[in-house]
Amino acid sequence: MSGRLTGIGLVSPLLLVLLLLFVAPVLMMAPLSFQEYIPGMGMSDTWTLENYTQLFTDSYYREIVFRTLVLGFGVTTLCLLMGYPLAYYMAFAKPRMKLALTLLVIFPMLLNLVVRSFGWIALLADHGLINNLLMDWGIIASPIRMMFNLGGLLIGMSHIYLPFMVLMLVPAIQAVPQDVRDAASTLSAGRVRTFFSVTLPMTAPGILAGSIIVFVLSISALVTPRMLGGATYKVMATLIYDEFLLTLNWPSGAALAFMLTLIALAVIGLSSRLFGRWGGVA
């Protein structure tokens, strides 16, 4: 009992800070999401569920939600496919090579997010570096549209959030005991079978942690979707920004913010169960 009280006492300052600075402001915004907004007049005292029901009944909002989920899962999948081989190589690389690769992975995170997004604009624009090179080499006759669509966002955001995936995977891969892999080899399992039967299932916690971080960051990102997606290709984060600061429809913006939070929590809970069953079966 005394141990539990000591533990509660140790974490209580952090819990108090989280409650006051994060949970309380969000809960204070909850009544706002149920208020009615009248264009040209502002918010009324009438309570309504329309701000939430429109997310399911209005095709425009359904498309925004679907587009956000596709973006989140797409970026997470690309980061996992690119990050796992890199993390696997880093986990078993020599100290000098590992240090160099770690610095290369971390270095982009030291740059401002706006600068990195502008870099991708210079590369992906209709008359950017990539299109100009392809046209100069005679590969294409006209520029390929690589901005203001899903493809441009997937490319730019996968580059931005790839370090988070790699940094989660490296410790998980290093934690796999070498004797377990040796035992698989002793039982006549080849490298490929050892990887899929032993290494991959045992790194499920790292895959889960990296995937959750990348997914949540992707669906809540504002700067990069705003710059690479423009005003035409909106996701939930950019729509929330527009509702609050451009149209001044605060109730709709608050409802969108709560829905985005619920989507993130639902995906986190579902993925935790799926990965837990996968790891248990493995």
C-alpha positions in Angstrom: 0.0 0.0 0.0 2.8 2.4 0.9 4.5 1.6 -2.4 1.3 2.5 -4.3 1.0 5.8 -2.5 4.6 6.6 -3.2 4.1 5.9 -6.9 1.0 8.1 -7.0 2.9 10.8 -5.2 5.7 10.7 -7.7 3.5 10.9 -10.8 0.9 13.3 -9.3 2.8 16.5 -10.3 3.0 15.3 -13.9 -0.7 14.3 -13.9 -1.6 17.7 -12.5 0.3 19.5 -15.2 -1.4 17.4 -17.9 -4.8 17.9 -16.5 -4.4 21.7 -16.1 -2.6 22.4 -19.4 -4.0 19.8 -21.8 -7.1 18.1 -20.6 -8.9 21.1 -19.1 -8.6 23.4 -22.2 -9.9 20.5 -24.4 -12.9 19.9 -22.1 -13.6 23.6 -21.9 -13.9 23.5 -25.7 -16.4 20.7 -25.7 -19.5 22.9 -25.1 -18.4 25.0 -28.0 -18.7 22.1 -30.4 -22.5 21.8 -29.7 -23.4 25.4 -30.3 -25.1 26.5 -33.5 -23.2 28.8 -35.9 -25.2 31.3 -38.0 -23.3 32.7 -41.0 -22.9 36.4 -40.8 -24.0 36.6 -37.2 -21.8 34.2 -35.3 -22.6 31.7 -32.6 -26.1 31.4 -31.1 -27.2 30.1 -27.8 -29.0 27.1 -29.5 -27.5 23.7 -28.9 -27.3 21.3 -31.8 -25.6 18.0 -32.9 -25.3 19.2 -36.5 -21.6 20.0 -36.1 -21.0 16.3 -35.6 -23.7 14.8 -37.8 -22.4 16.8 -40.8 -19.2 14.8 -40.6 -21.1 11.7 -41.6 -24.0 13.1 -43.7 -22.2 15.8 -45.7 -20.1 14.3 -48.6 -17.6 17.2 -48.4 -16.7 16.4 -44.8 -16.7 12.7 -45.4 -14.2 13.1 -48.1 -12.0 15.2 -45.9 -12.1 12.6 -43.1 -11.4 9.8 -45.6 -8.6 11.7 -47.2 -7.0 12.3 -43.8 -7.1 8.6 -42.9 -5.6 7.6 -46.3 -2.8 10.1 -45.8 -2.1 8.8 -42.2 -2.1 5.2 -43.2 -0.1 5.9 -46.4 2.6 7.9 -44.6 2.8 5.3 -41.9 3.2 2.4 -44.4 5.8 4.2 -46.4 7.8 5.1 -43.3 7.7 1.5 -42.1 8.7 0.1 -45.5 11.6 2.5 -45.8 12.5 2.7 -42.2 12.7 -1.0 -41.2 15.5 -1.9 -43.6 17.5 1.2 -42.6 16.9 0.5 -38.9 17.9 -3.2 -39.3 21.1 -2.2 -40.9 21.8 0.5 -38.3 21.1 -2.0 -35.5 24.0 -4.3 -36.6 26.3 -1.8 -38.2 29.7 -1.0 -36.8 29.9 1.8 -34.2 31.3 4.4 -36.6 28.8 3.6 -39.4 26.0 3.5 -36.9 27.0 7.0 -35.6 27.1 8.4 -39.1 23.7 6.9 -40.0 22.2 8.1 -36.8 23.4 11.7 -37.5 22.0 11.5 -41.0 18.6 10.4 -39.7 18.5 13.0 -37.0 19.9 15.9 -39.0 16.6 16.7 -40.9 14.8 17.0 -37.6 17.1 19.9 -36.7 15.8 22.0 -39.6 12.6 24.0 -39.4 9.6 22.3 -40.7 8.8 25.2 -43.0 12.3 25.0 -44.5 11.9 21.3 -45.2 8.5 21.8 -46.8 9.8 24.6 -48.9 12.6 22.3 -50.0 10.0 19.8 -51.3 8.1 22.6 -53.0 11.3 23.4 -54.9 11.6 19.8 -55.9 8.0 18.9 -56.7 6.6 22.1 -58.3 5.5 22.1 -61.9 8.7 23.9 -62.8 10.7 22.5 -60.0 14.0 20.6 -60.1 12.5 17.2 -60.8 10.2 18.3 -63.6 12.8 20.5 -65.2 15.3 17.6 -65.3 12.8 15.2 -66.7 11.8 17.6 -69.4 15.5 18.5 -70.2 16.3 14.8 -70.6 13.3 14.4 -72.9 11.6 11.8 -70.6 8.4 13.9 -70.3 6.9 16.6 -72.6 5.0 18.5 -69.9 5.3 18.8 -66.2 4.0 16.0 -64.0 1.6 17.3 -61.3 3.3 16.3 -58.0 1.9 19.0 -55.7 -1.6 19.8 -54.4 -2.5 16.1 -54.4 -2.1 13.0 -52.3 1.2 12.0 -54.0 3.0 15.1 -53.1 1.9 14.9 -49.5 2.9 11.3 -49.2 6.4 12.1 -50.5 7.0 15.2 -48.3 5.5 13.9 -45.1 7.2 10.5 -45.4 10.5 12.2 -45.5 9.6 14.4 -42.5 8.4 11.6 -40.2 10.7 8.8 -41.3 13.2 9.6 -38.5 10.6 9.0 -35.9 10.0 5.5 -37.3 13.7 4.7 -37.5 14.4 5.8 -34.0 11.7 3.6 -32.6 12.7 0.5 -34.6 16.5 0.5 -33.9 16.2 -0.3 -30.1 13.4 -2.8 -30.8 15.6 -4.7 -33.3 18.7 -4.5 -31.0 16.6 -6.0 -28.2 16.0 -9.3 -30.1 18.4 -11.8 -28.4 21.1 -13.2 -30.7 20.7 -16.6 -29.3 17.1 -16.8 -30.4 18.2 -16.1 -34.0 21.0 -18.7 -33.6 18.4 -21.2 -32.3 16.3 -20.7 -35.4 19.4 -21.2 -37.6 20.2 -24.4 -35.7 16.7 -25.7 -36.5 17.4 -25.3 -40.2 15.6 -22.0 -40.6 17.1 -19.8 -43.3 17.6 -16.0 -43.0 14.3 -15.1 -44.6 12.3 -17.5 -42.4 14.2 -16.5 -39.3 13.4 -12.9 -40.0 9.7 -13.4 -40.6 9.3 -16.0 -37.8 11.5 -14.6 -35.1 12.9 -11.1 -35.7 9.8 -9.4 -37.2 7.3 -10.6 -34.5 9.7 -9.8 -31.7 10.1 -6.2 -33.0 6.3 -5.7 -32.9 6.5 -3.2 -30.0 8.8 -1.0 -31.9 6.7 -1.3 -35.0 3.6 -0.4 -33.0 5.3 2.6 -31.3 6.8 4.0 -34.5 3.5 3.5 -36.4 1.4 5.2 -33.8 3.8 8.2 -33.6 3.9 8.6 -37.4 0.2 8.1 -37.8 -0.8 10.6 -35.2 1.7 13.2 -36.4 0.5 12.7 -40.0 -3.2 13.1 -39.4 -2.7 16.1 -37.2 0.0 17.8 -39.3 -0.8 21.4 -40.5 2.2 23.1 -41.9 3.2 20.5 -44.6 -0.3 19.8 -45.8 -0.9 23.5 -46.0 2.2 24.1 -48.1 2.2 21.0 -50.2 -1.5 20.5 -50.4 -2.4 24.1 -50.9 -5.9 25.5 -50.5 -7.5 22.9 -52.7 -6.3 19.6 -51.2 -7.5 19.9 -47.6 -7.2 17.5 -44.7 -8.8 17.7 -41.3 -6.0 19.7 -39.7 -6.1 22.4 -42.5 -9.9 22.4 -42.4 -9.9 23.0 -38.6 -7.5 25.9 -39.1 -9.8 27.4 -41.8 -12.9 27.0 -39.7 -11.4 28.7 -36.7 -9.4 31.5 -38.4 -11.0 32.1 -41.8 -14.7 31.3 -41.6 -14.8 31.9 -37.8 -17.0 28.8 -37.5 -15.7 27.9 -34.1 -18.3 25.2 -33.3 -17.6 23.3 -36.5 -13.8 23.6 -35.9 -14.2 22.3 -32.4 -16.3 19.3 -33.5 -13.7 18.5 -36.2 -10.9 18.7 -33.6 -12.7 16.3 -31.2 -13.4 14.0 -34.1 -9.8 14.0 -35.1 -8.8 13.2 -31.5 -11.3 10.3 -31.4 -10.0 8.9 -34.7 -6.5 9.0 -33.3 -7.5 7.3 -30.1 -9.5 4.6 -31.9 -6.7 3.8 -34.3 -4.2 3.6 -31.4 -6.5 1.2 -29.4 -7.3 -1.0 -32.4 -3.6 -1.2 -33.5 -2.5 -2.0 -30.0 -4.9 -5.0 -29.9 -4.0 -6.2 -33.3 -0.2 -6.0 -32.6 -0.7 -7.6 -29.2 -2.5 -10.6 -30.7 0.2 -10.8 -33.5 3.0 -10.8 -30.9 1.2 -13.3 -28.7 0.6 -15.7 -31.6 4.2 -15.3 -32.8 
